[in-house]
């Protein structure tokens, strides 16, 4: 670029730049555009990708939250079932003991009835044959 010795002058109240300064500004402007344009494109692409990643992250977070809530509810249900099972495990032996006592009482009562009737209820056919 050629620089003449002429500097910025004031002609009729207006400032004039030398031609070399105008050419330098045009070249500088083009150089800046050449640097800024790809940088701007890169930033725009990065912004799009980040927005996409944020969206995917939000969707993934929502899906994981829903899945965790389902798992929590399932754990609560399983705990309730285990509690019921635990109660049953403790209750069943007591119920069985009660039933065994009742059966023993019934057998004892039947033995008294047999004695009172004078018949052996284990052999009902023998009683019918005597009639």
Backbone atoms as SQL, in Angstrom:
CREATE TABLE atoms (id INTEGER PRIMARY KEY, chain TEXT, resi INTEGER, resn TEXT, atom TEXT, x REAL, y REAL, z REAL);
INSERT INTO atoms VALUES
  (1, 'A', 1, 'UNK', 'N', 0.849, -1.155, 0.000),
  (2, 'A', 1, 'UNK', 'CA', 0.000, 0.000, 0.000),
  (3, 'A', 1, 'UNK', 'C', 0.904, 1.229, 0.000),
  (4, 'A', 2, 'UNK', 'N', 0.572, 2.113, -0.838),
  (5, 'A', 2, 'UNK', 'CA', 1.409, 3.306, -0.997),
  (6, 'A', 2, 'UNK', 'C', 0.861, 4.436, -0.148),
  (7, 'A', 3, 'UNK', 'N', 1.751, 5.068, 0.599),
  (8, 'A', 3, 'UNK', 'CA', 1.347, 6.194, 1.442),
  (9, 'A', 3, 'UNK', 'C', 1.951, 7.456, 0.847),
  (10, 'A', 4, 'UNK', 'N', 1.103, 8.359, 0.503),
  (11, 'A', 4, 'UNK', 'CA', 1.641, 9.644, 0.036),
  (12, 'A', 4, 'UNK', 'C', 1.875, 10.508, 1.255),
  (13, 'A', 5, 'UNK', 'N', 2.566, 11.523, 1.092),
  (14, 'A', 5, 'UNK', 'CA', 2.896, 12.389, 2.202),
  (15, 'A', 5, 'UNK', 'C', 1.714, 13.224, 2.638),
  (16, 'A', 6, 'UNK', 'N', 0.641, 13.084, 1.948),
  (17, 'A', 6, 'UNK', 'CA', -0.523, 13.895, 2.253),
  (18, 'A', 6, 'UNK', 'C', -1.212, 13.380, 3.505),
  (19, 'A', 7, 'UNK', 'N', -1.600, 14.230, 4.401),
  (20, 'A', 7, 'UNK', 'CA', -2.303, 13.848, 5.611),
  (21, 'A', 7, 'UNK', 'C', -3.754, 14.284, 5.494),
  (22, 'A', 8, 'UNK', 'N', -4.504, 14.004, 6.554),
  (23, 'A', 8, 'UNK', 'CA', -5.909, 14.379, 6.554),
  (24, 'A', 8, 'UNK', 'C', -5.988, 15.900, 6.519),
  (25, 'A', 9, 'UNK', 'N', -6.815, 16.378, 5.603),
  (26, 'A', 9, 'UNK', 'CA', -6.937, 17.834, 5.450),
  (27, 'A', 9, 'UNK', 'C', -8.372, 18.258, 5.620),
  (28, 'A', 10, 'UNK', 'N', -8.538, 19.531, 5.833),
  (29, 'A', 10, 'UNK', 'CA', -9.857, 20.092, 6.014),
  (30, 'A', 10, 'UNK', 'C', -10.156, 20.965, 4.805),
  (31, 'A', 11, 'UNK', 'N', -11.117, 20.510, 3.968),
  (32, 'A', 11, 'UNK', 'CA', -11.481, 21.262, 2.771),
  (33, 'A', 11, 'UNK', 'C', -12.936, 21.655, 2.901),
  (34, 'A', 12, 'UNK', 'N', -13.201, 22.922, 2.823),
  (35, 'A', 12, 'UNK', 'CA', -14.554, 23.468, 2.899),
  (36, 'A', 12, 'UNK', 'C', -15.307, 22.939, 4.118),
  (37, 'A', 13, 'UNK', 'N', -14.680, 22.838, 5.264),
  (38, 'A', 13, 'UNK', 'CA', -15.326, 22.429, 6.498),
  (39, 'A', 13, 'UNK', 'C', -15.495, 20.929, 6.641),
  (40, 'A', 14, 'UNK', 'N', -15.029, 20.173, 5.658),
  (41, 'A', 14, 'UNK', 'CA', -15.130, 18.708, 5.741),
  (42, 'A', 14, 'UNK', 'C', -13.738, 18.112, 5.807),
  (43, 'A', 15, 'UNK', 'N', -13.630, 17.033, 6.532),
  (44, 'A', 15, 'UNK', 'CA', -12.347, 16.367, 6.667),
  (45, 'A', 15, 'UNK', 'C', -12.202, 15.373, 5.535),
  (46, 'A', 16, 'UNK', 'N', -11.058, 15.409, 4.876),
  (47, 'A', 16, 'UNK', 'CA', -10.770, 14.456, 3.802),
  (48, 'A', 16, 'UNK', 'C', -9.628, 13.567, 4.243),
  (49, 'A', 17, 'UNK', 'N', -9.766, 12.288, 3.958),
  (50, 'A', 17, 'UNK', 'CA', -8.691, 11.342, 4.238),
  (51, 'A', 17, 'UNK', 'C', -7.966, 11.090, 2.926),
  (52, 'A', 18, 'UNK', 'N', -6.747, 10.745, 3.064),
  (53, 'A', 18, 'UNK', 'CA', -6.030, 10.387, 1.840),
  (54, 'A', 18, 'UNK', 'C', -6.538, 9.046, 1.311),
  (55, 'A', 19, 'UNK', 'N', -6.369, 8.776, 0.074),
  (56, 'A', 19, 'UNK', 'CA', -6.840, 7.557, -0.579),
  (57, 'A', 19, 'UNK', 'C', -6.232, 6.322, 0.069),
  (58, 'A', 20, 'UNK', 'N', -4.958, 6.392, 0.452),
  (59, 'A', 20, 'UNK', 'CA', -4.317, 5.223, 1.064),
  (60, 'A', 20, 'UNK', 'C', -5.000, 4.851, 2.383),
  (61, 'A', 21, 'UNK', 'N', -5.508, 5.873, 3.143),
  (62, 'A', 21, 'UNK', 'CA', -6.190, 5.596, 4.413),
  (63, 'A', 21, 'UNK', 'C', -7.520, 4.902, 4.151),
  (64, 'A', 22, 'UNK', 'N', -8.224, 5.379, 3.102),
  (65, 'A', 22, 'UNK', 'CA', -9.485, 4.721, 2.740),
  (66, 'A', 22, 'UNK', 'C', -9.236, 3.275, 2.333),
  (67, 'A', 23, 'UNK', 'N', -8.209, 3.067, 1.537),
  (68, 'A', 23, 'UNK', 'CA', -7.879, 1.710, 1.095),
  (69, 'A', 23, 'UNK', 'C', -7.485, 0.844, 2.299),
  (70, 'A', 24, 'UNK', 'N', -6.731, 1.430, 3.237),
  (71, 'A', 24, 'UNK', 'CA', -6.317, 0.702, 4.431),
  (72, 'A', 24, 'UNK', 'C', -7.534, 0.317, 5.277),
  (73, 'A', 25, 'UNK', 'N', -8.492, 1.234, 5.422),
  (74, 'A', 25, 'UNK', 'CA', -9.701, 0.944, 6.191),
  (75, 'A', 25, 'UNK', 'C', -10.531, -0.145, 5.525),
  (76, 'A', 26, 'UNK', 'N', -10.620, -0.117, 4.196),
  (77, 'A', 26, 'UNK', 'CA', -11.362, -1.162, 3.476),
  (78, 'A', 26, 'UNK', 'C', -10.681, -2.510, 3.692),
  (79, 'A', 27, 'UNK', 'N', -9.356, -2.528, 3.582),
  (80, 'A', 27, 'UNK', 'CA', -8.601, -3.774, 3.777),
  (81, 'A', 27, 'UNK', 'C', -8.735, -4.270, 5.216),
  (82, 'A', 28, 'UNK', 'N', -8.670, -3.350, 6.168),
  (83, 'A', 28, 'UNK', 'CA', -8.817, -3.705, 7.579),
  (84, 'A', 28, 'UNK', 'C', -10.214, -4.269, 7.845),
  (85, 'A', 29, 'UNK', 'N', -11.221, -3.619, 7.265),
  (86, 'A', 29, 'UNK', 'CA', -12.600, -4.079, 7.413),
  (87, 'A', 29, 'UNK', 'C', -12.758, -5.492, 6.850),
  (88, 'A', 30, 'UNK', 'N', -12.174, -5.763, 5.695),
  (89, 'A', 30, 'UNK', 'CA', -12.246, -7.098, 5.088),
  (90, 'A', 30, 'UNK', 'C', -11.514, -8.128, 5.943),
  (91, 'A', 31, 'UNK', 'N', -10.385, -7.735, 6.503),
  (92, 'A', 31, 'UNK', 'CA', -9.631, -8.659, 7.367),
  (93, 'A', 31, 'UNK', 'C', -10.435, -9.000, 8.622),
  (94, 'A', 32, 'UNK', 'N', -11.052, -7.980, 9.186),
  (95, 'A', 32, 'UNK', 'CA', -11.867, -8.213, 10.381),
  (96, 'A', 32, 'UNK', 'C', -13.038, -9.122, 10.044),
  (97, 'A', 33, 'UNK', 'N', -13.698, -8.866, 8.910),
  (98, 'A', 33, 'UNK', 'CA', -14.803, -9.738, 8.474),
  (99, 'A', 33, 'UNK', 'C', -14.327, -11.172, 8.269),
  (100, 'A', 34, 'UNK', 'N', -13.156, -11.327, 7.681),
  (101, 'A', 34, 'UNK', 'CA', -12.620, -12.665, 7.424),
  (102, 'A', 34, 'UNK', 'C', -12.386, -13.418, 8.735),
  (103, 'A', 35, 'UNK', 'N', -12.072, -12.689, 9.792),
  (104, 'A', 35, 'UNK', 'CA', -11.852, -13.323, 11.092),
  (105, 'A', 35, 'UNK', 'C', -13.177, -13.517, 11.832),
  (106, 'A', 36, 'UNK', 'N', -14.017, -12.507, 11.810),
  (107, 'A', 36, 'UNK', 'CA', -15.250, -12.531, 12.589),
  (108, 'A', 36, 'UNK', 'C', -16.280, -13.487, 11.995),
  (109, 'A', 37, 'UNK', 'N', -16.383, -13.545, 10.678),
  (110, 'A', 37, 'UNK', 'CA', -17.412, -14.377, 10.035),
  (111, 'A', 37, 'UNK', 'C', -17.306, -15.850, 10.438),
  (112, 'A', 38, 'UNK', 'N', -16.139, -16.493, 10.314),
  (113, 'A', 38, 'UNK', 'CA', -16.058, -17.901, 10.746),
  (114, 'A', 38, 'UNK', 'C', -16.264, -18.056, 12.257),
  (115, 'A', 39, 'UNK', 'N', -15.772, -17.090, 13.018),
  (116, 'A', 39, 'UNK', 'CA', -15.959, -17.148, 14.464),
  (117, 'A', 39, 'UNK', 'C', -17.441, -17.059, 14.808),
  (118, 'A', 40, 'UNK', 'N', -18.149, -16.157, 14.137),
  (119, 'A', 40, 'UNK', 'CA', -19.590, -16.015, 14.356),
  (120, 'A', 40, 'UNK', 'C', -20.316, -17.309, 13.972),
  (121, 'A', 41, 'UNK', 'N', -19.948, -17.878, 12.826),
  (122, 'A', 41, 'UNK', 'CA', -20.573, -19.138, 12.393),
  (123, 'A', 41, 'UNK', 'C', -20.312, -20.242, 13.411),
  (124, 'A', 42, 'UNK', 'N', -19.089, -20.312, 13.902),
  (125, 'A', 42, 'UNK', 'CA', -18.738, -21.317, 14.902),
  (126, 'A', 42, 'UNK', 'C', -19.552, -21.111, 16.181),
  (127, 'A', 43, 'UNK', 'N', -19.661, -19.866, 16.617),
  (128, 'A', 43, 'UNK', 'CA', -20.438, -19.573, 17.828),
  (129, 'A', 43, 'UNK', 'C', -21.906, -19.935, 17.641),
  (130, 'A', 44, 'UNK', 'N', -22.465, -19.646, 16.474),
  (131, 'A', 44, 'UNK', 'CA', -23.865, -19.976, 16.209),
  (132, 'A', 44, 'UNK', 'C', -24.070, -21.493, 16.218),
  (133, 'A', 45, 'UNK', 'N', -23.134, -22.223, 15.617),
  (134, 'A', 45, 'UNK', 'CA', -23.239, -23.686, 15.612),
  (135, 'A', 45, 'UNK', 'C', -23.111, -24.239, 17.029),
  (136, 'A', 46, 'UNK', 'N', -22.174, -23.683, 17.795),
  (137, 'A', 46, 'UNK', 'CA', -22.027, -24.113, 19.190),
  (138, 'A', 46, 'UNK', 'C', -23.293, -23.826, 19.994),
  (139, 'A', 47, 'UNK', 'N', -23.903, -22.670, 19.747),
  (140, 'A', 47, 'UNK', 'CA', -25.139, -22.333, 20.448),
  (141, 'A', 47, 'UNK', 'C', -26.237, -23.334, 20.106),
  (142, 'A', 48, 'UNK', 'N', -26.357, -23.687, 18.821),
  (143, 'A', 48, 'UNK', 'CA', -27.371, -24.674, 18.413),
  (144, 'A', 48, 'UNK', 'C', -27.112, -26.023, 19.081),
  (145, 'A', 49, 'UNK', 'N', -25.861, -26.435, 19.085),
  (146, 'A', 49, 'UNK', 'CA', -25.529, -27.728, 19.701),
  (147, 'A', 49, 'UNK', 'C', -25.775, -27.710, 21.210),
  (148, 'A', 50, 'UNK', 'N', -25.412, -26.606, 21.853),
  (149, 'A', 50, 'UNK', 'CA', -25.655, -26.498, 23.294),
  (150, 'A', 50, 'UNK', 'C', -27.145, -26.507, 23.603),
  (151, 'A', 51, 'UNK', 'N', -27.921, -25.820, 22.777),
  (152, 'A', 51, 'UNK', 'CA', -29.373, -25.828, 22.972),
  (153, 'A', 51, 'UNK', 'C', -29.912, -27.244, 22.826),
  (154, 'A', 52, 'UNK', 'N', -29.418, -27.968, 21.808),
  (155, 'A', 52, 'UNK', 'CA', -29.831, -29.365, 21.621),
  (156, 'A', 52, 'UNK', 'C', -29.449, -30.230, 22.808),
  (157, 'A', 53, 'UNK', 'N', -28.235, -30.041, 23.317),
  (158, 'A', 53, 'UNK', 'CA', -27.787, -30.810, 24.483),
  (159, 'A', 53, 'UNK', 'C', -28.612, -30.474, 25.726),
  (160, 'A', 54, 'UNK', 'N', -28.920, -29.199, 25.899),
  (161, 'A', 54, 'UNK', 'CA', -29.750, -28.805, 27.044),
  (162, 'A', 54, 'UNK', 'C', -31.121, -29.457, 26.962),
  (163, 'A', 55, 'UNK', 'N', -31.690, -29.483, 25.751),
  (164, 'A', 55, 'UNK', 'CA', -33.002, -30.105, 25.557),
  (165, 'A', 55, 'UNK', 'C', -32.932, -31.594, 25.867),
  (166, 'A', 56, 'UNK', 'N', -31.905, -32.262, 25.333),
  (167, 'A', 56, 'UNK', 'CA', -31.751, -33.696, 25.600),
  (168, 'A', 56, 'UNK', 'C', -31.550, -33.947, 27.090),
  (169, 'A', 57, 'UNK', 'N', -30.767, -33.101, 27.734),
  (170, 'A', 57, 'UNK', 'CA', -30.526, -33.257, 29.166),
  (171, 'A', 57, 'UNK', 'C', -31.821, -33.090, 29.952),
  (172, 'A', 58, 'UNK', 'N', -32.621, -32.088, 29.572),
  (173, 'A', 58, 'UNK', 'CA', -33.892, -31.869, 30.272),
  (174, 'A', 58, 'UNK', 'C', -34.814, -33.067, 30.083),
  (175, 'A', 59, 'UNK', 'N', -34.878, -33.599, 28.857),
  (176, 'A', 59, 'UNK', 'CA', -35.725, -34.767, 28.598),
  (177, 'A', 59, 'UNK', 'C', -35.222, -35.984, 29.371),
  (178, 'A', 60, 'UNK', 'N', -33.908, -36.167, 29.371),
  (179, 'A', 60, 'UNK', 'CA', -33.321, -37.289, 30.097),
  (180, 'A', 60, 'UNK', 'C', -33.574, -37.139, 31.592),
  (181, 'A', 61, 'UNK', 'N', -33.399, -35.934, 32.100),
  (182, 'A', 61, 'UNK', 'CA', -33.642, -35.677, 33.519),
  (183, 'A', 61, 'UNK', 'C', -35.093, -35.972, 33.876),
  (184, 'A', 62, 'UNK', 'N', -36.020, -35.542, 33.021),
  (185, 'A', 62, 'UNK', 'CA', -37.444, -35.792, 33.272),
  (186, 'A', 62, 'UNK', 'C', -37.724, -37.294, 33.251),
  (187, 'A', 63, 'UNK', 'N', -37.144, -37.995, 32.266),
  (188, 'A', 63, 'UNK', 'CA', -37.368, -39.443, 32.165),
  (189, 'A', 63, 'UNK', 'C', -36.794, -40.166, 33.385),
  (190, 'A', 64, 'UNK', 'N', -35.606, -39.761, 33.811),
  (191, 'A', 64, 'UNK', 'CA', -34.986, -40.393, 34.980),
  (192, 'A', 64, 'UNK', 'C', -35.810, -40.104, 36.231),
  (193, 'A', 65, 'UNK', 'N', -36.312, -38.876, 36.353),
  (194, 'A', 65, 'UNK', 'CA', -37.144, -38.523, 37.508),
  (195, 'A', 65, 'UNK', 'C', -38.404, -39.374, 37.538),
  (196, 'A', 66, 'UNK', 'N', -39.040, -39.539, 36.375),
  (197, 'A', 66, 'UNK', 'CA', -40.239, -40.380, 36.307),
  (198, 'A', 66, 'UNK', 'C', -39.909, -41.824, 36.674),
  (199, 'A', 67, 'UNK', 'N', -38.801, -42.315, 36.159),
  (200, 'A', 67, 'UNK', 'CA', -38.388, -43.694, 36.446),
  (201, 'A', 67, 'UNK', 'C', -38.097, -43.864, 37.939),
  (202, 'A', 68, 'UNK', 'N', -37.430, -42.874, 38.544),
  (203, 'A', 68, 'UNK', 'CA', -37.153, -42.938, 39.982),
  (204, 'A', 68, 'UNK', 'C', -38.441, -42.918, 40.796),
  (205, 'A', 69, 'UNK', 'N', -39.404, -42.110, 40.375),
  (206, 'A', 69, 'UNK', 'CA', -40.691, -42.081, 41.080),
  (207, 'A', 69, 'UNK', 'C', -41.392, -43.432, 40.992),
  (208, 'A', 70, 'UNK', 'N', -41.334, -44.058, 39.818),
  (209, 'A', 70, 'UNK', 'CA', -41.930, -45.389, 39.650),
  (210, 'A', 70, 'UNK', 'C', -41.228, -46.384, 40.572),
  (211, 'A', 71, 'UNK', 'N', -39.902, -46.305, 40.626),
  (212, 'A', 71, 'UNK', 'CA', -39.143, -47.217, 41.481),
  (213, 'A', 71, 'UNK', 'C', -39.465, -46.976, 42.958),
  (214, 'A', 72, 'UNK', 'N', -39.604, -45.701, 43.356),
  (215, 'A', 72, 'UNK', 'CA', -39.961, -45.397, 44.749),
  (216, 'A', 72, 'UNK', 'C', -41.311, -46.003, 45.102),
  (217, 'A', 73, 'UNK', 'N', -42.282, -45.834, 44.205),
  (218, 'A', 73, 'UNK', 'CA', -43.613, -46.383, 44.455),
  (219, 'A', 73, 'UNK', 'C', -43.553, -47.910, 44.554),
  (220, 'A', 74, 'UNK', 'N', -42.753, -48.530, 43.703),
  (221, 'A', 74, 'UNK', 'CA', -42.606, -49.987, 43.728),
  (222, 'A', 74, 'UNK', 'C', -41.956, -50.433, 45.037),
  (223, 'A', 75, 'UNK', 'N', -40.953, -49.691, 45.489),
  (224, 'A', 75, 'UNK', 'CA', -40.297, -50.021, 46.762),
  (225, 'A', 75, 'UNK', 'C', -41.285, -49.893, 47.916),
  (226, 'A', 76, 'UNK', 'N', -42.106, -48.843, 47.891),
  (227, 'A', 76, 'UNK', 'CA', -43.125, -48.672, 48.943),
  (228, 'A', 76, 'UNK', 'C', -44.093, -49.847, 48.922),
  (229, 'A', 77, 'UNK', 'N', -44.524, -50.250, 47.718),
  (230, 'A', 77, 'UNK', 'CA', -45.447, -51.383, 47.591),
  (231, 'A', 77, 'UNK', 'C', -44.799, -52.665, 48.116),
  (232, 'A', 78, 'UNK', 'N', -43.544, -52.878, 47.778),
  (233, 'A', 78, 'UNK', 'CA', -42.835, -54.081, 48.237),
  (234, 'A', 78, 'UNK', 'C', -42.687, -54.056, 49.760),
  (235, 'A', 79, 'UNK', 'N', -42.380, -52.886, 50.322),
  (236, 'A', 79, 'UNK', 'CA', -42.265, -52.780, 51.785),
  (237, 'A', 79, 'UNK', 'C', -43.585, -53.128, 52.458),
  (238, 'A', 80, 'UNK', 'N', -44.689, -52.633, 51.880),
  (239, 'A', 80, 'UNK', 'CA', -46.001, -52.949, 52.449),
  (240, 'A', 80, 'UNK', 'C', -46.268, -54.449, 52.382),
  (241, 'A', 81, 'UNK', 'N', -45.916, -55.062, 51.242),
  (242, 'A', 81, 'UNK', 'CA', -46.118, -56.507, 51.107),
  (243, 'A', 81, 'UNK', 'C', -45.243, -57.268, 52.099),
  (244, 'A', 82, 'UNK', 'N', -43.995, -56.811, 52.270),
  (245, 'A', 82, 'UNK', 'CA', -43.109, -57.463, 53.236),
  (246, 'A', 82, 'UNK', 'C', -43.649, -57.318, 54.654),
  (247, 'A', 83, 'UNK', 'N', -44.208, -56.151, 54.947),
  (248, 'A', 83, 'UNK', 'CA', -44.793, -55.948, 56.274),
  (249, 'A', 83, 'UNK', 'C', -45.957, -56.908, 56.492),
  (250, 'A', 84, 'UNK', 'N', -46.815, -57.034, 55.476),
  (251, 'A', 84, 'UNK', 'CA', -47.939, -57.963, 55.582),
  (252, 'A', 84, 'UNK', 'C', -47.441, -59.398, 55.703),
  (253, 'A', 85, 'UNK', 'N', -46.426, -59.732, 54.911),
  (254, 'A', 85, 'UNK', 'CA', -45.864, -61.079, 54.971),
  (255, 'A', 85, 'UNK', 'C', -45.254, -61.343, 56.346),
  (256, 'A', 86, 'UNK', 'N', -44.562, -60.345, 56.872),
  (257, 'A', 86, 'UNK', 'CA', -43.962, -60.493, 58.196),
  (258, 'A', 86, 'UNK', 'C', -45.038, -60.730, 59.249),
  (259, 'A', 87, 'UNK', 'N', -46.130, -59.978, 59.155),
  (260, 'A', 87, 'UNK', 'CA', -47.236, -60.182, 60.094),
  (261, 'A', 87, 'UNK', 'C', -47.809, -61.585, 59.934),
  (262, 'A', 88, 'UNK', 'N', -47.927, -62.032, 58.682),
  (263, 'A', 88, 'UNK', 'CA', -48.457, -63.377, 58.434),
  (264, 'A', 88, 'UNK', 'C', -47.532, -64.432, 59.003),
  (265, 'A', 89, 'UNK', 'N', -46.233, -64.235, 58.832),
  (266, 'A', 89, 'UNK', 'CA', -45.264, -65.205, 59.337),
  (267, 'A', 89, 'UNK', 'C', -45.393, -65.328, 60.853),
  (268, 'A', 90, 'UNK', 'N', -45.686, -64.230, 61.527),
  (269, 'A', 90, 'UNK', 'CA', -45.850, -64.278, 62.979),
  (270, 'A', 90, 'UNK', 'C', -47.246, -64.757, 63.365),
  (271, 'A', 91, 'UNK', 'N', -48.232, -64.467, 62.543),
  (272, 'A', 91, 'UNK', 'CA', -49.622, -64.808, 62.869),
  (273, 'A', 91, 'UNK', 'C', -49.938, -66.259, 62.558),
  (274, 'A', 92, 'UNK', 'N', -49.428, -66.792, 61.462),
  (275, 'A', 92, 'UNK', 'CA', -49.767, -68.156, 61.036),
  (276, 'A', 92, 'UNK', 'C', -49.423, -69.191, 62.102),
  (277, 'A', 93, 'UNK', 'N', -48.230, -69.192, 62.688),
  (278, 'A', 93, 'UNK', 'CA', -47.962, -70.197, 63.729),
  (279, 'A', 93, 'UNK', 'C', -48.937, -70.101, 64.904),
  (280, 'A', 94, 'UNK', 'N', -49.293, -68.886, 65.291),
  (281, 'A', 94, 'UNK', 'CA', -50.248, -68.718, 66.393),
  (282, 'A', 94, 'UNK', 'C', -51.595, -69.289, 65.981),
  (283, 'A', 95, 'UNK', 'N', -52.015, -69.002, 64.750),
  (284, 'A', 95, 'UNK', 'CA', -53.291, -69.532, 64.261),
  (285, 'A', 95, 'UNK', 'C', -53.249, -71.055, 64.182),
  (286, 'A', 96, 'UNK', 'N', -52.115, -71.595, 63.726),
  (287, 'A', 96, 'UNK', 'CA', -51.982, -73.055, 63.651),
  (288, 'A', 96, 'UNK', 'C', -52.047, -73.679, 65.042),
  (289, 'A', 97, 'UNK', 'N', -51.384, -73.069, 65.998),
  (290, 'A', 97, 'UNK', 'CA', -51.434, -73.590, 67.366),
  (291, 'A', 97, 'UNK', 'C', -52.863, -73.565, 67.899),
  (292, 'A', 98, 'UNK', 'N', -53.567, -72.488, 67.607),
  (293, 'A', 98, 'UNK', 'CA', -54.961, -72.382, 68.042),
  (294, 'A', 98, 'UNK', 'C', -55.801, -73.474, 67.398),
  (295, 'A', 99, 'UNK', 'N', -55.604, -73.683, 66.086),
  (296, 'A', 99, 'UNK', 'CA', -56.363, -74.725, 65.386),
  (297, 'A', 99, 'UNK', 'C', -56.033, -76.111, 65.928),
  (298, 'A', 100, 'UNK', 'N', -54.762, -76.369, 66.208),
  (299, 'A', 100, 'UNK', 'CA', -54.359, -77.667, 66.765),
  (300, 'A', 100, 'UNK', 'C', -55.029, -77.873, 68.117),
  (301, 'A', 101, 'UNK', 'N', -55.066, -76.842, 68.956),
  (302, 'A', 101, 'UNK', 'CA', -55.737, -76.949, 70.255),
  (303, 'A', 101, 'UNK', 'C', -57.225, -77.238, 70.077),
  (304, 'A', 102, 'UNK', 'N', -57.833, -76.570, 69.115),
  (305, 'A', 102, 'UNK', 'CA', -59.267, -76.793, 68.878),
  (306, 'A', 102, 'UNK', 'C', -59.520, -78.221, 68.406),
  (307, 'A', 103, 'UNK', 'N', -58.640, -78.716, 67.504),
  (308, 'A', 103, 'UNK', 'CA', -58.791, -80.102, 67.032),
  (309, 'A', 103, 'UNK', 'C', -58.592, -81.064, 68.194),
  (310, 'A', 104, 'UNK', 'N', -57.592, -80.812, 69.016),
  (311, 'A', 104, 'UNK', 'CA', -57.370, -81.662, 70.199),
  (312, 'A', 104, 'UNK', 'C', -58.600, -81.649, 71.107),
  (313, 'A', 105, 'UNK', 'N', -59.153, -80.463, 71.318),
  (314, 'A', 105, 'UNK', 'CA', -60.361, -80.350, 72.155),
  (315, 'A', 105, 'UNK', 'C', -61.527, -81.118, 71.533),
  (316, 'A', 106, 'UNK', 'N', -61.665, -81.006, 70.206),
  (317, 'A', 106, 'UNK', 'CA', -62.752, -81.719, 69.522),
  (318, 'A', 106, 'UNK', 'C', -62.565, -83.227, 69.642),
  (319, 'A', 107, 'UNK', 'N', -61.307, -83.703, 69.472),
  (320, 'A', 107, 'UNK', 'CA', -61.039, -85.138, 69.606),
  (321, 'A', 107, 'UNK', 'C', -61.351, -85.610, 71.028),
  (322, 'A', 108, 'UNK', 'N', -60.964, -84.805, 71.991),
  (323, 'A', 108, 'UNK', 'CA', -61.236, -85.154, 73.388),
  (324, 'A', 108, 'UNK', 'C', -62.746, -85.189, 73.647),
  (325, 'A', 109, 'UNK', 'N', -63.451, -84.219, 73.098),
  (326, 'A', 109, 'UNK', 'CA', -64.900, -84.165, 73.251),
  (327, 'A', 109, 'UNK', 'C', -65.546, -85.383, 72.587),
  (328, 'A', 110, 'UNK', 'N', -65.066, -85.730, 71.374),
  (329, 'A', 110, 'UNK', 'CA', -65.598, -86.904, 70.679),
  (330, 'A', 110, 'UNK', 'C', -65.323, -88.183, 71.471),
  (331, 'A', 111, 'UNK', 'N', -64.160, -88.243, 72.113),
  (332, 'A', 111, 'UNK', 'CA', -63.845, -89.417, 72.939),
  (333, 'A', 111, 'UNK', 'C', -64.839, -89.528, 74.090),
  (334, 'A', 112, 'UNK', 'N', -65.195, -88.415, 74.690),
  (335, 'A', 112, 'UNK', 'CA', -66.197, -88.423, 75.767),
  (336, 'A', 112, 'UNK', 'C', -67.560, -88.847, 75.239),
  (337, 'A', 113, 'UNK', 'N', -67.888, -88.356, 74.039),
  (338, 'A', 113, 'UNK', 'CA', -69.177, -88.730, 73.431),
  (339, 'A', 113, 'UNK', 'C', -69.197, -90.222, 73.162),
  (340, 'A', 114, 'UNK', 'N', -68.107, -90.773, 72.638),
  (341, 'A', 114, 'UNK', 'CA', -68.017, -92.214, 72.379),
  (342, 'A', 114, 'UNK', 'C', -68.196, -93.010, 73.663),
  (343, 'A', 115, 'UNK', 'N', -67.500, -92.547, 74.666),
  (344, 'A', 115, 'UNK', 'CA', -67.617, -93.247, 75.952),
  (345, 'A', 115, 'UNK', 'C', -69.058, -93.198, 76.465),
  (346, 'A', 116, 'UNK', 'N', -69.679, -92.032, 76.289),
  (347, 'A', 116, 'UNK', 'CA', -71.054, -91.880, 76.777),
  (348, 'A', 116, 'UNK', 'C', -72.016, -92.742, 75.978),
  (349, 'A', 117, 'UNK', 'N', -71.800, -92.881, 74.718),
  (350, 'A', 117, 'UNK', 'CA', -72.685, -93.684, 73.880),
  (351, 'A', 117, 'UNK', 'C', -72.321, -95.159, 73.938),
  (352, 'A', 118, 'UNK', 'N', -71.139, -95.427, 74.376),
  (353, 'A', 118, 'UNK', 'CA', -70.690, -96.802, 74.451),
  (354, 'A', 118, 'UNK', 'C', -70.377, -97.367, 73.077),
  (355, 'A', 119, 'UNK', 'N', -70.117, -96.520, 72.162),
  (356, 'A', 119, 'UNK', 'CA', -69.819, -96.975, 70.804),
  (357, 'A', 119, 'UNK', 'C', -68.436, -96.481, 70.403),
  (358, 'A', 120, 'UNK', 'N', -67.843, -97.248, 69.539),
  (359, 'A', 120, 'UNK', 'CA', -66.568, -96.829, 68.977),
  (360, 'A', 120, 'UNK', 'C', -66.871, -96.177, 67.634),
  (361, 'A', 121, 'UNK', 'N', -66.702, -94.895, 67.548),
  (362, 'A', 121, 'UNK', 'CA', -67.023, -94.182, 66.299),
  (363, 'A', 121, 'UNK', 'C', -66.048, -94.515, 65.180),
  (364, 'A', 122, 'UNK', 'N', -64.915, -95.119, 65.541),
  (365, 'A', 122, 'UNK', 'CA', -63.971, -95.500, 64.497),
  (366, 'A', 122, 'UNK', 'C', -64.477, -96.705, 63.728),
  (367, 'A', 123, 'UNK', 'N', -65.420, -97.472, 64.309),
  (368, 'A', 123, 'UNK', 'CA', -65.957, -98.654, 63.650),
  (369, 'A', 123, 'UNK', 'C', -67.469, -98.541, 63.550),
  (370, 'A', 124, 'UNK', 'N', -67.997, -97.664, 62.729),
  (371, 'A', 124, 'UNK', 'CA', -69.449, -97.510, 62.634),
  (372, 'A', 124, 'UNK', 'C', -70.113, -98.722, 61.986),
  (373, 'A', 125, 'UNK', 'N', -69.425, -99.481, 61.154),
  (374, 'A', 125, 'UNK', 'CA', -70.017, -100.637, 60.486),
  (375, 'A', 125, 'UNK', 'C', -70.334, -101.739, 61.491),
  (376, 'A', 126, 'UNK', 'N', -69.495, -101.883, 62.492),
  (377, 'A', 126, 'UNK', 'CA', -69.733, -102.908, 63.512),
  (378, 'A', 126, 'UNK', 'C', -71.005, -102.600, 64.278),
  (379, 'A', 127, 'UNK', 'N', -71.276, -101.353, 64.518),
  (380, 'A', 127, 'UNK', 'CA', -72.491, -100.962, 65.226),
  (381, 'A', 127, 'UNK', 'C', -73.706, -101.250, 64.374),
  (382, 'A', 128, 'UNK', 'N', -73.622, -101.074, 63.074),
  (383, 'A', 128, 'UNK', 'CA', -74.749, -101.346, 62.179),
  (384, 'A', 128, 'UNK', 'C', -74.992, -102.857, 62.054),
  (385, 'A', 129, 'UNK', 'N', -73.937, -103.650, 62.099),
  (386, 'A', 129, 'UNK', 'CA', -74.078, -105.099, 61.983),
  (387, 'A', 129, 'UNK', 'C', -74.805, -105.682, 63.198),
  (388, 'A', 130, 'UNK', 'N', -74.637, -105.073, 64.364),
  (389, 'A', 130, 'UNK', 'CA', -75.289, -105.554, 65.566),
  (390, 'A', 130, 'UNK', 'C', -76.787, -105.304, 65.538),
  (391, 'A', 131, 'UNK', 'N', -77.217, -104.322, 64.806),
  (392, 'A', 131, 'UNK', 'CA', -78.648, -104.002, 64.741),
  (393, 'A', 131, 'UNK', 'C', -79.327, -104.986, 63.904);
